[in-house]
Amino acid sequence: MTSTSTRDRIVELFADARQVHSQAIARLEAGDVRDAAEKAWCATKRATDALILALAGEEPVTTARTTDELDALADRDPQARTLLGRYFSRLGQLHGACFYDARCNPQTERRIRETAAYIDDAQNLAGA
């Protein structure tokens, strides 16, 4: 069972993920696809951190830890496995290719917009 402060932190992380995703949509609509992509990646990371905190009891402090912990969750839970490909898609395409390399493709906007569904799914899986 999670403590009140842990539950509060989970709620805070999911709220932050939604707020950053809202910023991503605003940047996308303003025509700044690269910034929108990075914000959508950040929202994905925050939601994943909240999920890991909810299910594993510890908030990851780096992206590498988030990735490792999501991999571990996916090994134990088929529902968490459904997030794995979507997580890596955002890490590689939104964060890496689009934001850092300016190689945004026709699927970038879809991934940015569908980040809301990723957050929803992570939150449902976390029971938050």
Secondary structure, 3 states (H helix, E strand, C coil): CCCHHHHHHHHHHHHHHHHHHHHHHHHHHCCCHHHHHHHHHHHHHHHHHHHHHHHHCCCCCCHHHHHHHHHHHHHHCHHHHHHHHHHHHHHHHHHHHHHHCCCCCCCHHHHHHHHHHHHHHHHHHHCC
